[in-house]
């Protein structure tokens, strides 16, 4: 747990280690700080404190309409 504290100071928070790990996993999965905070019911600054070393990897959004995305992939003969 000391890997999450600053300058070797004992943690002054009451956030459970399991919740911190959950937040870190959600950040690894590509979620934003705000979304993680909402799901975990903790402050956004708390999420940032424990996940700032994990870069946000934007995942490709799923198409809203599969037919439209398939049609867009094929050129239309004119």
Rosetta constraint file for C-alpha pairs under 8 A:
AtomPair CA 1 CA 5 HARMONIC 7.51 0.50
AtomPair CA 1 CA 17 HARMONIC 7.27 0.50
AtomPair CA 2 CA 8 HARMONIC 7.01 0.50
AtomPair CA 2 CA 10 HARMONIC 7.50 0.50
AtomPair CA 2 CA 11 HARMONIC 7.81 0.50
AtomPair CA 4 CA 50 HARMONIC 6.38 0.50
AtomPair CA 5 CA 9 HARMONIC 6.15 0.50
AtomPair CA 5 CA 10 HARMONIC 6.68 0.50
AtomPair CA 5 CA 11 HARMONIC 5.83 0.50
AtomPair CA 15 CA 19 HARMONIC 6.76 0.50
AtomPair CA 15 CA 20 HARMONIC 7.02 0.50
AtomPair CA 16 CA 20 HARMONIC 6.53 0.50
AtomPair CA 17 CA 21 HARMONIC 6.25 0.50
AtomPair CA 18 CA 22 HARMONIC 6.17 0.50
AtomPair CA 19 CA 23 HARMONIC 6.17 0.50
AtomPair CA 19 CA 40 HARMONIC 7.28 0.50
AtomPair CA 20 CA 24 HARMONIC 6.21 0.50
AtomPair CA 20 CA 47 HARMONIC 7.85 0.50
AtomPair CA 20 CA 50 HARMONIC 6.73 0.50
AtomPair CA 21 CA 25 HARMONIC 6.19 0.50
AtomPair CA 22 CA 26 HARMONIC 6.26 0.50
AtomPair CA 23 CA 27 HARMONIC 6.18 0.50
AtomPair CA 23 CA 36 HARMONIC 6.33 0.50
AtomPair CA 23 CA 40 HARMONIC 7.26 0.50
AtomPair CA 23 CA 47 HARMONIC 6.72 0.50
AtomPair CA 23 CA 50 HARMONIC 7.90 0.50
AtomPair CA 23 CA 51 HARMONIC 7.22 0.50
AtomPair CA 24 CA 28 HARMONIC 6.18 0.50
AtomPair CA 24 CA 50 HARMONIC 7.17 0.50
AtomPair CA 24 CA 51 HARMONIC 5.56 0.50
AtomPair CA 24 CA 54 HARMONIC 7.63 0.50
AtomPair CA 25 CA 29 HARMONIC 6.21 0.50
AtomPair CA 26 CA 30 HARMONIC 6.59 0.50
AtomPair CA 26 CA 31 HARMONIC 5.75 0.50
AtomPair CA 26 CA 36 HARMONIC 6.68 0.50
AtomPair CA 27 CA 31 HARMONIC 5.00 0.50
AtomPair CA 27 CA 32 HARMONIC 6.69 0.50
AtomPair CA 27 CA 33 HARMONIC 7.48 0.50
AtomPair CA 27 CA 36 HARMONIC 7.36 0.50
AtomPair CA 27 CA 51 HARMONIC 6.82 0.50
AtomPair CA 27 CA 54 HARMONIC 6.79 0.50
AtomPair CA 27 CA 55 HARMONIC 7.86 0.50
AtomPair CA 27 CA 56 HARMONIC 6.76 0.50
AtomPair CA 28 CA 54 HARMONIC 6.58 0.50
AtomPair CA 28 CA 55 HARMONIC 7.61 0.50
AtomPair CA 28 CA 56 HARMONIC 7.17 0.50
AtomPair CA 28 CA 57 HARMONIC 7.62 0.50
AtomPair CA 29 CA 57 HARMONIC 7.76 0.50
AtomPair CA 30 CA 56 HARMONIC 5.50 0.50
AtomPair CA 30 CA 57 HARMONIC 5.23 0.50
AtomPair CA 30 CA 58 HARMONIC 5.97 0.50
AtomPair CA 30 CA 59 HARMONIC 6.64 0.50
AtomPair CA 31 CA 35 HARMONIC 6.28 0.50
AtomPair CA 31 CA 36 HARMONIC 6.40 0.50
AtomPair CA 31 CA 56 HARMONIC 7.26 0.50
AtomPair CA 32 CA 36 HARMONIC 6.22 0.50
AtomPair CA 32 CA 56 HARMONIC 7.27 0.50
AtomPair CA 33 CA 37 HARMONIC 6.09 0.50
AtomPair CA 33 CA 44 HARMONIC 5.90 0.50
AtomPair CA 33 CA 47 HARMONIC 6.13 0.50
AtomPair CA 33 CA 48 HARMONIC 6.43 0.50
AtomPair CA 34 CA 38 HARMONIC 6.22 0.50
AtomPair CA 34 CA 44 HARMONIC 5.75 0.50
AtomPair CA 35 CA 39 HARMONIC 6.29 0.50
AtomPair CA 36 CA 40 HARMONIC 5.95 0.50
AtomPair CA 36 CA 44 HARMONIC 7.71 0.50
AtomPair CA 36 CA 47 HARMONIC 7.09 0.50
AtomPair CA 37 CA 41 HARMONIC 5.65 0.50
AtomPair CA 37 CA 42 HARMONIC 5.10 0.50
AtomPair CA 37 CA 43 HARMONIC 5.57 0.50
AtomPair CA 37 CA 44 HARMONIC 5.07 0.50
AtomPair CA 37 CA 46 HARMONIC 7.99 0.50
AtomPair CA 37 CA 47 HARMONIC 6.21 0.50
AtomPair CA 38 CA 42 HARMONIC 6.92 0.50
AtomPair CA 38 CA 43 HARMONIC 7.96 0.50
AtomPair CA 42 CA 46 HARMONIC 6.72 0.50
AtomPair CA 42 CA 47 HARMONIC 7.32 0.50
AtomPair CA 43 CA 47 HARMONIC 6.54 0.50
AtomPair CA 44 CA 48 HARMONIC 6.24 0.50
AtomPair CA 45 CA 49 HARMONIC 6.12 0.50
AtomPair CA 46 CA 50 HARMONIC 6.60 0.50
AtomPair CA 47 CA 51 HARMONIC 6.01 0.50
AtomPair CA 47 CA 52 HARMONIC 7.99 0.50
AtomPair CA 48 CA 52 HARMONIC 5.17 0.50
AtomPair CA 63 CA 69 HARMONIC 6.44 0.50
AtomPair CA 65 CA 69 HARMONIC 6.33 0.50
AtomPair CA 66 CA 70 HARMONIC 6.13 0.50
AtomPair CA 67 CA 71 HARMONIC 6.11 0.50
AtomPair CA 68 CA 72 HARMONIC 6.08 0.50
AtomPair CA 69 CA 73 HARMONIC 6.38 0.50
AtomPair CA 70 CA 74 HARMONIC 6.92 0.50
AtomPair CA 71 CA 75 HARMONIC 7.81 0.50
